[in-house]
Amino acid sequence: MAKKILVTGGSGYIGSHTAVELLQKGYEVLIADNLSNSSADIPQRIKAITGILPGFEKIDLAERDAALGFFRRNKDLDAVIHFAALKAVGESVQFPLLYYRNNINSTLNILEGMKENGIRHIVFSSSCTVYGQPDRLPVTETAPIKQAVSPYGNTKQICEEIINDSCAISQMSAIHLRYFNPIGAHGSALIGELPLGVPNNLMPFITQVAIGKRDYLRVWGNDYSTPDGTAIRDYIHVVDLAQAHIIAIERLLEGRNREKTEVFNLGTGKGFSVLEVIRSFEKVSGEKPEYRFMARRQGDVEQVWADTALANEVLGWKAEKGLDEMTLSAWRWEQHLAGIEKV
């Protein structure tokens, strides 16, 4: 029988792409999502790509009774990939209690549900924000975990620690995947990044300005100590990222993990500035979205990119897609959405 994987937050950006990759590899997928930042039609879009409709339940996993009831109804799960979280750095600075309550409570409830029902494997959606502004670049998994510069980053640090402590005294094992900056969309243009309201991330803001949904792009800071003054990030295509989750879950299911908890950076190992991303988009799309420089945004680090050697060598995973492919796929997704809205 196919292994059954729970994808929390599976209607979201990275979760939906990971659900596609799981289904295409023969896994059974159950999505749990409260739809707070995603669309109810995502399971049907996943079916349009894969030919298979994933299981779906609308649920707020931060609510303990609801979460434990969900796990009691789904005792046959083989593993969990945990994406469900609020994820905007700037918003977390404005609403810290919201972020702590949602992100930490959902993780506690998931772990309790797993323990109660004998589910032993979890892949956790972590973040490079746990490193803060690193002392050395590229940043490795052994870099010190600094005091977080945002409540969002702090929730990722705390949740990693909670998972580590839970695994240490139980049969559970975990892999923390520390993402750098996912962008792009599935090649079908049927799923992609779809923020509700004003985007907090760079790429959907660029595409929404280019398509005419927004007047101009806000570039937060042009006075950083970088070649062009704008912040530098390691951008990774969301499909490359999703494929890493399948490798990680198989590593746990097959018992190939070397420790009860393992950590891997997921990035390309290259840093691109905000202006470089805009230039790439202009090249592949032929559009020139207007942008304006704004003051630095609280909670943002100046520059960070990954050392990916551990994921390359131990997981056998490597990001394949370049920046132009990332920005072009994001544009095709935005154009697809525009076509839907015109009908």
TIKE-694976 format. One line per 4 residues: number of its first residue (from 0); their letters; for each residue x negated, y, z of N, C-alpha, C, O. Coordinates in steps of 0.02 Angstrom, whole numbers, plus 50000, padded with zeros to 5 digits. Layout:
# TIKE-694976
NUM) a) X,Y,Z,X,Y,Z,X,Y,Z,X,Y,Z | ...
***
This chain:
# TIKE-694976
0) makk) 49958,49940,50000,50000,50000,50000,49957,50063,50000,49902,50064,50028 | 49983,50115,49968,49946,50178,49966,49941,50208,50035,49989,50205,50075 | 49885,50238,50050,49876,50273,50113,49920,50336,50112,49927,50369,50061 | 49950,50351,50170,49996,50408,50175,49961,50465,50212,49938,50456,50269
4) ilvt) 49956,50522,50180,49920,50579,50207,49969,50636,50220,50007,50655,50176 | 49967,50663,50281,50004,50723,50297,49963,50784,50278,49905,50790,50297 | 49992,50829,50240,49960,50892,50222,50000,50948,50255,50052,50968,50230 | 49974,50974,50311,50008,51030,50344,49992,51093,50305,49936,51104,50284
8) ggsg) 50042,51136,50297,50032,51194,50254,50024,51175,50182,49992,51211,50144 | 50054,51119,50162,50043,51092,50095,50079,51129,50040,50068,51115,49981 | 50123,51177,50057,50153,51219,50006,50112,51283,49994,50128,51322,49950 | 50060,51292,50034,50018,51350,50026,49968,51342,49970,49969,51294,49932
12) yigs) 49924,51390,49966,49877,51395,49910,49831,51334,49906,49833,51297,49857 | 49790,51324,49955,49742,51268,49953,49778,51202,49964,49761,51152,49933 | 49828,51203,50008,49865,51141,50022,49899,51112,49961,49897,51051,49952 | 49929,51154,49919,49964,51128,49860,49915,51098,49810,49929,51047,49779
16) htav) 49857,51130,49802,49807,51102,49757,49779,51036,49783,49764,50991,49745 | 49772,51031,49849,49748,50969,49878,49800,50914,49872,49783,50856,49860 | 49864,50931,49880,49917,50882,49870,49915,50853,49799,49924,50793,49789 | 49903,50896,49750,49897,50873,49681,49840,50822,49674,49849,50769,49644
20) ellq) 49782,50840,49701,49724,50795,49695,49736,50729,49731,49716,50676,49706 | 49769,50731,49789,49785,50669,49825,49831,50624,49785,49819,50564,49778 | 49884,50653,49758,49932,50614,49718,49899,50583,49657,49912,50526,49638 | 49855,50622,49625,49822,50597,49566,49771,50542,49581,49751,50504,49537
24) kgye) 49751,50537,49645,49706,50483,49667,49744,50424,49696,49714,50377,49721 | 49811,50426,49694,49851,50369,49715,49874,50370,49788,49900,50320,49812 | 49865,50426,49823,49888,50430,49892,49962,50450,49894,49987,50483,49848 | 49996,50429,49948,50062,50455,49962,50054,50519,50003,50013,50521,50049
28) vlia) 50092,50571,49986,50083,50636,50018,50147,50658,50051,50201,50655,50022 | 50141,50681,50113,50196,50712,50150,50173,50783,50168,50122,50792,50201 | 50212,50833,50146,50197,50903,50160,50240,50926,50218,50300,50914,50220 | 50208,50961,50266,50244,50994,50320,50226,51068,50316,50167,51086,50319
32) dnls) 50277,51111,50310,50263,51183,50299,50323,51223,50324,50380,51202,50314 | 50310,51280,50355,50366,51323,50376,50385,51375,50323,50432,51414,50333 | 50350,51375,50267,50364,51419,50210,50358,51493,50228,50390,51535,50196 | 50318,51509,50279,50310,51579,50300,50269,51619,50249,50275,51680,50245
36) nssa) 50227,51585,50210,50187,51620,50160,50181,51577,50097,50128,51574,50065 | 50236,51544,50079,50236,51501,50020,50307,51494,49994,50355,51515,50026 | 50313,51463,49936,50377,51458,49902,50407,51388,49910,50371,51338,49911 | 50473,51385,49915,50508,51321,49923,50504,51277,49861,50517,51217,49865
40) dipq) 50486,51306,49803,50485,51265,49742,50418,51231,49730,50409,51198,49678 | 50370,51238,49776,50304,51209,49765,50306,51133,49756,50271,51107,49712 | 50344,51095,49796,50346,51022,49783,50367,51005,49712,50341,50958,49682 | 50415,51043,49684,50436,51030,49615,50381,51047,49566,50373,51014,49514
44) rika) 50342,51099,49581,50285,51117,49538,50231,51063,49541,50200,51046,49490 | 50220,51036,49601,50173,50980,49608,50196,50921,49567,50156,50887,49535 | 50262,50907,49569,50289,50852,49528,50279,50865,49454,50265,50818,49416 | 50287,50928,49432,50278,50944,49361,50207,50929,49339,50196,50911,49281
48) itgi) 50159,50936,49384,50089,50922,49367,50074,50848,49370,50041,50821,49325 | 50097,50814,49422,50076,50745,49436,50127,50692,49416,50109,50633,49410 | 50190,50713,49405,50242,50664,49392,50270,50632,49456,50313,50588,49452 | 50246,50654,49514,50266,50626,49578,50289,50682,49624,50254,50732,49632
52) lpgf) 50347,50673,49655,50372,50722,49703,50346,50705,49772,50363,50652,49798 | 50306,50748,49802,50282,50733,49870,50338,50738,49920,50387,50773,49909 | 50331,50702,49976,50378,50711,50031,50370,50781,50058,50316,50810,50055 | 50424,50809,50085,50421,50877,50112,50468,50884,50171,50524,50859,50170
56) ekid) 50444,50918,50222,50487,50938,50278,50470,51009,50298,50413,51026,50311 | 50523,51051,50301,50513,51119,50326,50512,51117,50402,50561,51096,50433 | 50456,51137,50431,50447,51132,50503,50395,51182,50526,50345,51193,50491 | 50405,51210,50584,50355,51253,50615,50316,51211,50665,50341,51196,50720
60) laer) 50256,51192,50647,50215,51148,50688,50189,51183,50751,50162,51150,50796 | 50197,51249,50755,50178,51284,50816,50230,51275,50872,50217,51291,50930 | 50288,51248,50853,50340,51232,50902,50330,51161,50926,50339,51114,50887 | 50312,51152,50990,50289,51087,51014,50342,51032,51006,50326,50979,50980
64) daal) 50403,51044,51027,50453,50991,51023,50467,50970,50951,50474,50911,50936 | 50470,51019,50907,50482,51004,50837,50424,50964,50808,50434,50915,50771 | 50362,50984,50825,50303,50950,50799,50299,50878,50824,50286,50832,50785 | 50310,50867,50889,50305,50799,50916,50361,50755,50888,50351,50695,50876
68) gffr) 50421,50784,50879,50475,50746,50847,50457,50727,50776,50473,50671,50754 | 50426,50772,50740,50404,50757,50672,50356,50698,50670,50364,50653,50629 | 50307,50696,50715,50259,50641,50716,50291,50576,50736,50272,50523,50712 | 50340,50578,50781,50375,50517,50800,50415,50488,50742,50424,50427,50737
72) rnkd) 50438,50532,50698,50474,50508,50638,50427,50483,50584,50449,50451,50536 | 50363,50498,50590,50315,50482,50537,50254,50446,50567,50197,50468,50559 | 50267,50392,50602,50214,50354,50635,50168,50319,50585,50114,50296,50604 | 50190,50314,50522,50152,50276,50473,50098,50317,50438,50069,50294,50389
76) ldav) 50084,50377,50462,50032,50418,50432,49963,50388,50443,49949,50363,50497 | 49921,50391,50392,49852,50366,50398,49803,50421,50416,49750,50407,50445 | 49819,50483,50398,49772,50538,50410,49809,50604,50401,49863,50607,50373 | 49777,50657,50426,49805,50724,50422,49753,50771,50391,49694,50769,50409
80) ihfa) 49775,50812,50344,49734,50869,50321,49771,50931,50345,49827,50945,50324 | 49738,50969,50389,49772,51023,50425,49753,51092,50397,49700,51119,50411 | 49799,51119,50355,49791,51186,50327,49834,51238,50363,49816,51297,50364 | 49889,51217,50393,49940,51263,50417,49911,51315,50465,49891,51297,50521
84) alka) 49910,51377,50444,49883,51431,50485,49897,51498,50452,49904,51502,50391 | 49901,51550,50492,49898,51618,50466,49825,51633,50450,49781,51611,50487 | 49812,51671,50397,49743,51670,50372,49714,51738,50349,49663,51739,50316 | 49746,51793,50365,49722,51858,50341,49680,51892,50395,49705,51906,50450
88) vges) 49617,51906,50379,49572,51936,50428,49599,52003,50453,49605,52013,50514 | 49616,52048,50407,49639,52114,50427,49703,52111,50467,49710,52146,50517 | 49750,52070,50447,49813,52063,50482,49802,52036,50553,49837,52055,50600 | 49753,51991,50560,49740,51962,50626,49714,52015,50675,49726,52010,50735
92) vqfp) 49679,52065,50650,49656,52119,50693,49716,52160,50718,49716,52183,50775 | 49766,52168,50675,49825,52206,50694,49872,52166,50739,49905,52195,50783 | 49875,52101,50729,49923,52058,50765,49888,51998,50796,49903,51941,50777 | 49842,52010,50843,49803,51954,50870,49845,51900,50905,49832,51841,50896
96) llyy) 49895,51920,50944,49934,51870,50980,49972,51824,50933,49978,51764,50946 | 49997,51851,50878,50030,51811,50828,49983,51756,50801,50003,51698,50794 | 49921,51776,50787,49872,51729,50760,49853,51676,50811,49848,51616,50795 | 49841,51697,50873,49822,51648,50924,49880,51599,50937,49869,51539,50941
100) rnni) 49940,51625,50942,49997,51582,50957,50009,51532,50900,50019,51472,50913 | 50008,51555,50839,50023,51511,50782,49967,51461,50769,49979,51401,50766 | 49907,51486,50761,49852,51442,50738,49830,51392,50791,49816,51335,50775 | 49828,51414,50853,49804,51369,50906,49860,51321,50927,49847,51261,50934
104) nstl) 49921,51346,50936,49975,51302,50957,49988,51247,50905,49999,51189,50924 | 49986,51264,50841,49999,51213,50790,49945,51159,50793,49960,51099,50786 | 49883,51178,50803,49829,51129,50807,49837,51085,50869,49829,51024,50865 | 49853,51115,50926,49865,51075,50987,49921,51025,50976,49915,50967,50996
108) nile) 49975,51047,50945,50033,51003,50936,50018,50947,50887,50040,50890,50897 | 49980,50962,50835,49961,50910,50787,49918,50857,50820,49929,50797,50811 | 49869,50879,50859,49825,50831,50893,49863,50789,50943,49851,50729,50949 | 49910,50820,50978,49951,50782,51026,49994,50731,50989,50001,50674,51011
112) gmke) 50023,50752,50934,50064,50705,50894,50023,50648,50865,50045,50591,50864 | 49962,50664,50843,49918,50611,50817,49900,50562,50872,49903,50501,50862 | 49880,50587,50930,49861,50543,50985,49918,50499,51007,49908,50439,51019 | 49977,50527,51013,50036,50490,51036,50054,50434,50989,50081,50383,51010
116) ngir) 50039,50443,50924,50062,50395,50874,50005,50357,50840,50015,50325,50788 | 49945,50360,50869,49890,50319,50845,49862,50339,50777,49837,50297,50741 | 49868,50404,50759,49840,50428,50695,49770,50454,50709,49761,50498,50751 | 49720,50427,50676,49651,50434,50699,49608,50482,50660,49552,50497,50682
120) hivf) 49631,50507,50603,49586,50546,50560,49616,50614,50542,49674,50619,50524 | 49574,50666,50548,49597,50733,50530,49541,50771,50495,49483,50772,50518 | 49558,50802,50439,49514,50850,50405,49542,50919,50420,49600,50933,50407 | 49500,50962,50448,49522,51028,50470,49498,51082,50423,49439,51085,50404
124) sssc) 49545,51125,50404,49531,51182,50361,49500,51238,50402,49536,51277,50434 | 49434,51241,50402,49399,51292,50441,49374,51346,50393,49398,51351,50337 | 49327,51386,50416,49311,51447,50378,49240,51470,50393,49214,51460,50447 | 49210,51502,50343,49144,51532,50354,49147,51591,50403,49095,51616,50424
128) tvyg) 49207,51613,50420,49213,51667,50469,49185,51646,50537,49170,51689,50579 | 49178,51581,50550,49150,51559,50614,49077,51581,50622,49052,51584,50678 | 49044,51597,50567,48973,51618,50571,48965,51692,50584,48910,51715,50600 | 49020,51731,50579,49014,51803,50584,48968,51829,50529,48968,51803,50474
132) qpdr) 48927,51880,50545,48875,51903,50499,48812,51865,50515,48778,51880,50564 | 48794,51815,50473,48737,51772,50490,48671,51810,50492,48662,51860,50458 | 48624,51784,50532,48557,51813,50535,48518,51797,50472,48476,51837,50450 | 48532,51739,50442,48496,51718,50382,48545,51695,50328,48597,51666,50343
136) lpvt) 48527,51708,50267,48566,51686,50209,48522,51646,50162,48463,51662,50154 | 48549,51594,50130,48617,51569,50139,48627,51536,50207,48579,51515,50240 | 48689,51532,50229,48704,51507,50295,48713,51431,50294,48748,51404,50251 | 48681,51397,50341,48686,51324,50347,48734,51306,50403,48754,51349,50443
140) etap) 48752,51242,50406,48797,51218,50458,48767,51222,50528,48803,51220,50577 | 48701,51228,50532,48668,51233,50597,48660,51305,50620,48633,51318,50674 | 48683,51353,50580,48679,51423,50601,48720,51433,50664,48772,51401,50673 | 48698,51477,50708,48735,51487,50771,48805,51514,50758,48816,51555,50714
144) ikqa) 48852,51488,50797,48921,51513,50795,48922,51577,50837,48915,51574,50898 | 48932,51633,50804,48929,51697,50839,48998,51717,50864,49049,51687,50845 | 49000,51768,50905,49064,51795,50925,49100,51817,50861,49073,51854,50820 | 49162,51795,50854,49200,51809,50793,49213,51884,50787,49221,51919,50836
148) vspy) 49215,51908,50724,49228,51979,50713,49302,51991,50700,49322,52048,50689 | 49343,51938,50702,49415,51947,50694,49451,51892,50734,49423,51839,50744 | 49512,51905,50756,49551,51853,50789,49561,51792,50744,49560,51735,50768 | 49570,51802,50679,49575,51745,50633,49514,51700,50639,49520,51639,50648
152) gntk) 49454,51730,50633,49393,51690,50638,49387,51657,50706,49363,51600,50710 | 49410,51690,50758,49408,51661,50825,49453,51600,50830,49435,51551,50862 | 49512,51603,50798,49556,51544,50800,49523,51484,50767,49533,51427,50788 | 49485,51496,50714,49451,51440,50681,49397,51411,50727,49389,51350,50731
156) qice) 49360,51455,50761,49310,51430,50809,49343,51389,50864,49321,51334,50880 | 49396,51417,50893,49430,51384,50949,49459,51317,50927,49453,51267,50962 | 49491,51315,50868,49521,51253,50844,49468,51199,50830,49480,51141,50844 | 49411,51219,50803,49357,51171,50794,49338,51141,50862,49329,51080,50868
160) eiin) 49331,51184,50913,49311,51160,50979,49364,51114,51009,49347,51063,51040 | 49428,51131,51001,49482,51089,51026,49480,51020,50993,49487,50969,51026 | 49470,51019,50927,49467,50956,50891,49407,50915,50914,49412,50855,50924 | 49349,50948,50922,49289,50913,50945,49301,50881,51013,49283,50823,51023
164) dsca) 49330,50919,51059,49342,50893,51126,49392,50835,51125,49385,50786,51162 | 49442,50839,51081,49492,50786,51076,49461,50722,51047,49476,50667,51071 | 49418,50729,50998,49386,50671,50968,49337,50637,51017,49329,50576,51016 | 49305,50678,51058,49255,50652,51104,49283,50602,51154,49247,50558,51178
168) isqm) 49347,50608,51171,49377,50565,51222,49431,50519,51194,49473,50494,51231 | 49431,50509,51128,49484,50469,51097,49455,50430,51038,49395,50431,51025 | 49499,50395,51003,49480,50358,50943,49481,50402,50881,49467,50378,50826 | 49498,50465,50889,49504,50509,50831,49436,50531,50805,49388,50536,50843
172) saih) 49433,50544,50740,49373,50572,50709,49395,50628,50662,49452,50629,50638 | 49349,50675,50650,49368,50735,50613,49311,50759,50569,49253,50746,50583 | 49330,50793,50516,49283,50830,50475,49308,50902,50470,49365,50914,50449 | 49265,50949,50489,49281,51020,50480,49251,51043,50414,49191,51036,50403
176) lryf) 49292,51070,50371,49269,51097,50307,49271,51173,50312,49325,51203,50316 | 49212,51204,50313,49207,51276,50320,49205,51308,50250,49154,51308,50216 | 49263,51335,50230,49269,51365,50164,49236,51433,50163,49232,51469,50213 | 49212,51449,50102,49192,51517,50091,49253,51552,50059,49303,51559,50094
180) npig) 49253,51575,49998,49311,51614,49975,49345,51581,49915,49321,51588,49859 | 49399,51544,49927,49434,51511,49872,49471,51561,49827,49505,51606,49851 | 49462,51553,49762,49501,51592,49713,49518,51547,49655,49499,51488,49654 | 49555,51573,49606,49573,51534,49547,49638,51497,49556,49672,51504,49607
184) ahgs) 49655,51458,49506,49718,51422,49506,49711,51357,49466,49662,51348,49430 | 49760,51313,49474,49759,51250,49437,49761,51263,49362,49792,51311,49339 | 49728,51219,49324,49724,51228,49252,49791,51228,49217,49797,51255,49162 | 49842,51198,49247,49909,51198,49219,49944,51266,49224,49993,51278,49189
188) alig) 49918,51309,49266,49949,51374,49283,50017,51366,49317,50058,51412,49316 | 50030,51307,49345,50093,51295,49380,50089,51308,49455,50140,51318,49487 | 50029,51308,49482,50019,51327,49552,49958,51372,49557,49912,51367,49516 | 49958,51415,49606,49903,51461,49617,49915,51500,49681,49958,51483,49720
192) elpl) 49876,51552,49690,49883,51592,49751,49943,51637,49744,49948,51677,49697 | 49990,51631,49791,50053,51668,49786,50070,51700,49854,50115,51676,49888 | 50035,51753,49872,50049,51785,49936,50116,51820,49935,50136,51850,49885 | 50152,51815,49991,50214,51852,49998,50197,51922,50024,50161,51929,50073
196) gvpn) 50222,51973,49990,50205,52042,50009,50139,52063,49979,50117,52036,49928 | 50108,52113,50010,50046,52141,49984,49989,52091,49996,49980,52068,50052 | 49951,52073,49944,49897,52025,49954,49843,52050,50002,49826,52109,50002 | 49817,52005,50042,49760,52020,50085,49694,52000,50052,49641,52023,50073
200) nlmp) 49698,51956,50003,49637,51931,49970,49625,51968,49904,49671,51995,49874 | 49562,51967,49883,49541,52007,49826,49574,51985,49760,49603,52026,49724 | 49571,51920,49744,49590,51899,49677,49663,51912,49660,49677,51939,49606 | 49710,51893,49703,49780,51908,49684,49794,51983,49681,49840,52004,49645
204) fitq) 49756,52023,49718,49766,52095,49713,49743,52119,49644,49776,52161,49613 | 49686,52093,49621,49662,52112,49554,49713,52094,49501,49730,52135,49458 | 49738,52032,49503,49784,52009,49450,49851,52046,49454,49882,52059,49403 | 49874,52062,49515,49937,52098,49521,49932,52170,49495,49980,52196,49467
208) vaig) 49874,52201,49505,49864,52268,49475,49862,52262,49399,49892,52303,49364 | 49827,52212,49374,49820,52204,49301,49887,52190,49267,49898,52211,49210 | 49932,52154,49302,49996,52136,49272,50048,52192,49281,50102,52190,49251 | 50031,52242,49323,50076,52299,49332,50118,52296,49395,50162,52338,49404
212) krdy) 50106,52247,49439,50145,52243,49501,50123,52295,49552,50163,52316,49594 | 50060,52316,49549,50033,52364,49597,49995,52418,49559,49970,52407,49504 | 49991,52477,49590,49962,52534,49556,49887,52530,49550,49859,52545,49497 | 49853,52509,49603,49780,52507,49602,49755,52459,49656,49790,52443,49704
216) lrvw) 49694,52437,49646,49661,52392,49693,49622,52431,49745,49586,52478,49728 | 49630,52414,49807,49590,52444,49861,49527,52403,49871,49530,52343,49887 | 49470,52434,49862,49405,52402,49875,49381,52427,49943,49366,52486,49951 | 49378,52381,49991,49365,52401,50060,49290,52408,50072,49256,52359,50087
220) gndy) 49265,52470,50063,49195,52484,50077,49151,52483,50016,49151,52434,49979 | 49114,52537,50005,49064,52538,49951,48998,52566,49978,48956,52591,49940 | 48989,52560,50044,48928,52585,50076,48892,52530,50115,48853,52544,50161 | 48904,52468,50095,48868,52413,50126,48796,52411,50100,48780,52439,50047
224) stpd) 48752,52376,50137,48682,52369,50115,48677,52311,50065,48643,52261,50078 | 48711,52319,50009,48710,52270,49955,48692,52306,49891,48695,52367,49889 | 48674,52270,49838,48652,52304,49776,48700,52356,49749,48678,52408,49725 | 48766,52343,49752,48813,52393,49726,48856,52425,49781,48902,52463,49766
228) gtai) 48840,52409,49844,48875,52440,49900,48939,52405,49922,48967,52422,49974 | 48962,52356,49883,49023,52319,49902,49004,52252,49933,48950,52226,49923 | 49051,52226,49971,49039,52165,50009,49028,52105,49963,49055,52102,49908 | 48987,52059,49986,48969,52000,49947,48998,51937,49980,48993,51928,50041
232) rdyi) 49028,51894,49939,49056,51831,49962,49038,51775,49914,49018,51787,49857 | 49045,51715,49939,49035,51654,49899,49104,51631,49876,49142,51602,49915 | 49120,51643,49813,49186,51626,49786,49184,51556,49757,49138,51538,49720 | 49235,51515,49773,49238,51446,49751,49306,51432,49720,49357,51455,49746
236) hvvd) 49306,51395,49666,49370,51379,49632,49410,51332,49677,49384,51285,49705 | 49475,51347,49682,49518,51309,49728,49522,51235,49710,49532,51194,49754 | 49515,51217,49646,49517,51146,49628,49454,51111,49651,49457,51054,49675 | 49396,51143,49644,49335,51115,49673,49343,51104,49748,49324,51052,49775
240) laqa) 49373,51152,49781,49384,51148,49853,49431,51091,49870,49417,51052,49916 | 49485,51085,49833,49534,51032,49846,49502,50963,49839,49515,50918,49878 | 49460,50955,49789,49428,50890,49777,49383,50870,49835,49374,50811,49849 | 49354,50919,49869,49312,50905,49927,49353,50874,49984,49327,50833,50022
244) hiia) 49416,50893,49989,49459,50865,50041,49472,50790,50030,49477,50752,50078 | 49479,50771,49968,49490,50700,49953,49428,50660,49972,49434,50606,50000 | 49370,50686,49956,49307,50652,49974,49302,50647,50050,49281,50596,50076 | 49320,50701,50085,49315,50701,50158,49363,50652,50189,49345,50616,50236
248) ierl) 49425,50649,50165,49474,50604,50194,49454,50531,50181,49464,50488,50224 | 49427,50517,50122,49404,50449,50107,49345,50430,50151,49339,50372,50171 | 49302,50478,50167,49245,50465,50211,49270,50442,50280,49242,50395,50310 | 49322,50474,50306,49350,50455,50371,49387,50389,50367,49377,50345,50409
252) legr) 49429,50381,50316,49468,50319,50311,49424,50258,50302,49441,50203,50326 | 49368,50266,50269,49322,50209,50257,49269,50202,50312,49227,50158,50308 | 49271,50246,50362,49225,50241,50419,49154,50257,50401,49107,50231,50432 | 49144,50300,50352,49075,50318,50332,49048,50379,50368,48990,50397,50358
256) nrek) 49089,50411,50409,49065,50468,50447,49012,50445,50498,49018,50392,50528 | 48961,50487,50507,48905,50470,50552,48918,50492,50623,48889,50465,50670 | 48963,50540,50632,48979,50566,50698,49055,50568,50705,49092,50564,50656 | 49078,50576,50769,49150,50582,50780,49177,50645,50747,49234,50646,50722
260) tevf) 49138,50698,50745,49156,50759,50710,49097,50780,50667,49040,50782,50689 | 49112,50797,50605,49061,50820,50558,49082,50888,50529,49142,50904,50528 | 49033,50926,50506,49046,50993,50479,49011,51000,50412,48953,50981,50404 | 49047,51028,50363,49018,51041,50297,49040,51109,50271,49099,51127,50275
264) nlgt) 48992,51147,50245,49007,51208,50209,49033,51191,50139,49007,51146,50106 | 49083,51228,50117,49108,51220,50048,49104,51288,50013,49142,51334,50028 | 49058,51293,49967,49049,51353,49927,49009,51335,49865,48997,51277,49851 | 48989,51386,49829,48947,51374,49769,48873,51384,49784,48830,51362,49746
268) gkgf) 48859,51417,49841,48790,51434,49857,48767,51499,49824,48707,51516,49826 | 48815,51536,49793,48798,51599,49761,48844,51654,49789,48902,51642,49802 | 48816,51713,49797,48856,51770,49821,48872,51818,49764,48828,51835,49724 | 48934,51840,49761,48955,51890,49712,48987,51948,49749,49025,51938,49796
272) svle) 48973,52009,49726,49003,52068,49757,49074,52077,49731,49094,52047,49681 | 49111,52120,49766,49179,52136,49744,49178,52163,49672,49220,52145,49631 | 49131,52208,49658,49128,52237,49591,49109,52185,49538,49133,52189,49482 | 49068,52137,49556,49051,52083,49508,49113,52041,49492,49122,52020,49435
276) virs) 49155,52029,49542,49217,51991,49529,49263,52032,49483,49292,52004,49436 | 49267,52096,49495,49308,52139,49451,49282,52138,49380,49320,52134,49333 | 49216,52143,49372,49186,52142,49305,49199,52076,49269,49213,52074,49210 | 49194,52021,49306,49210,51955,49277,49281,51954,49252,49295,51931,49196
280) fekv) 49328,51978,49294,49398,51979,49274,49408,52022,49212,49445,52002,49166 | 49377,52079,49210,49384,52123,49151,49359,52088,49088,49389,52094,49035 | 49305,52050,49094,49276,52016,49037,49323,51962,49010,49334,51957,48950 | 49350,51920,49054,49389,51863,49031,49461,51882,49013,49493,51847,48973
284) sgek) 49486,51937,49041,49557,51955,49030,49566,52011,48978,49618,52016,48947 | 49514,52051,48969,49521,52110,48926,49559,52167,48960,49571,52218,48928 | 49577,52159,49023,49612,52210,49061,49562,52250,49103,49508,52225,49120 | 49581,52311,49120,49538,52352,49164,49580,52378,49222,49604,52435,49220
288) peyr) 49590,52338,49273,49631,52361,49329,49599,52420,49365,49538,52420,49377 | 49640,52469,49383,49614,52527,49419,49597,52506,49491,49634,52468,49522 | 49542,52532,49516,49525,52519,49586,49499,52583,49618,49473,52628,49585 | 49508,52586,49684,49486,52644,49722,49449,52619,49784,49469,52570,49815
292) fmar) 49396,52654,49801,49358,52635,49860,49392,52663,49923,49413,52721,49925 | 49396,52620,49973,49425,52639,50038,49372,52628,50092,49319,52599,50079 | 49387,52652,50152,49342,52640,50208,49337,52565,50222,49382,52527,50206 | 49281,52545,50252,49273,52474,50270,49333,52451,50311,49362,52488,50350
296) rqgd) 49351,52388,50301,49407,52358,50338,49381,52323,50401,49333,52285,50397 | 49411,52337,50457,49389,52308,50520,49394,52231,50516,49444,52204,50492 | 49342,52198,50540,49342,52125,50540,49304,52094,50482,49289,52034,50484 | 49287,52133,50431,49251,52107,50373,49175,52106,50386,49148,52152,50415
300) veqv) 49142,52052,50365,49070,52050,50369,49042,52078,50303,49077,52082,50253 | 48978,52097,50304,48947,52130,50246,48935,52081,50189,48954,52094,50132 | 48902,52025,50204,48887,51977,50151,48876,51908,50182,48848,51901,50236 | 48899,51858,50145,48891,51789,50168,48898,51743,50108,48944,51750,50068
304) wadt) 48853,51695,50104,48861,51641,50055,48831,51578,50084,48792,51581,50132 | 48848,51522,50054,48836,51457,50086,48772,51425,50063,48750,51434,50006 | 48742,51388,50109,48695,51335,50091,48738,51272,50087,48766,51250,50137 | 48743,51243,50028,48788,51187,50017,48752,51120,50014,48781,51070,49993
308) alan) 48688,51118,50034,48648,51058,50026,48679,50998,50062,48679,50942,50036 | 48707,51009,50122,48734,50954,50160,48794,50922,50125,48798,50861,50119 | 48840,50964,50101,48898,50938,50065,48876,50904,50000,48904,50852,49981 | 48827,50933,49966,48802,50904,49904,48772,50835,49916,48786,50787,49879
312) evlg) 48732,50829,49968,48693,50767,49980,48732,50715,50019,48730,50656,50001 | 48768,50735,50071,48802,50686,50114,48871,50668,50088,48889,50609,50085 | 48909,50719,50068,48976,50705,50040,48972,50683,49967,49016,50649,49942 | 48919,50703,49933,48915,50690,49861,48962,50735,49822,48988,50716,49770
316) wkae) 48973,50795,49848,49019,50844,49817,48980,50906,49797,48933,50926,49832 | 48999,50935,49741,48969,50997,49719,49020,51038,49680,49056,51011,49638 | 49023,51103,49693,49067,51147,49655,49043,51150,49583,48984,51157,49569 | 49091,51144,49536,49074,51139,49465,49091,51202,49425,49059,51216,49374
320) kgld) 49140,51240,49448,49167,51294,49406,49134,51361,49423,49122,51377,49481 | 49119,51400,49371,49087,51465,49379,49136,51521,49389,49197,51511,49386 | 49110,51581,49402,49152,51638,49419,49201,51656,49363,49259,51669,49377 | 49178,51657,49301,49223,51675,49246,49282,51626,49240,49338,51646,49226
324) emtl) 49268,51561,49251,49322,51511,49250,49371,51523,49307,49432,51515,49298 | 49345,51544,49364,49389,51558,49421,49435,51617,49406,49495,51612,49416 | 49406,51672,49382,49447,51732,49371,49496,51723,49313,49551,51749,49315 | 49475,51686,49262,49520,51673,49206,49580,51631,49228,49636,51645,49208
328) sawr) 49568,51579,49268,49623,51536,49290,49672,51576,49334,49732,51565,49330 | 49646,51622,49374,49689,51664,49415,49732,51709,49371,49791,51720,49387 | 49704,51735,49317,49741,51778,49272,49796,51738,49235,49852,51763,49228 | 49780,51678,49214,49831,51637,49180,49889,51620,49226,49946,51618,49205
332) weqh) 49874,51609,49290,49926,51597,49340,49970,51659,49348,50031,51653,49351 | 49939,51718,49352,49978,51779,49358,50022,51791,49297,50079,51813,49303 | 49995,51776,49238,50035,51783,49177,50093,51734,49177,50148,51751,49155 | 50081,51673,49201,50135,51624,49206,50190,51649,49252,50249,51643,49235
336) lagi) 50171,51677,49309,50221,51705,49354,50261,51761,49322,50321,51766,49332 | 50226,51804,49284,50260,51859,49251,50311,51834,49201,50365,51863,49193 | 50294,51779,49166,50340,51750,49118,50402,51723,49152,50458,51729,49125 | 50394,51693,49211,50451,51668,49248,50497,51725,49269,50559,51721,49264
340) ekv) 50466,51779,49294,50505,51835,49321,50544,51871,49266,50595,51903,49280 | 50520,51867,49204,50555,51901,49149,50616,51862,49125,50662,51891,49096 | 50616,51796,49138,50671,51754,49113,50736,51771,49150,50788,51741,49135
***
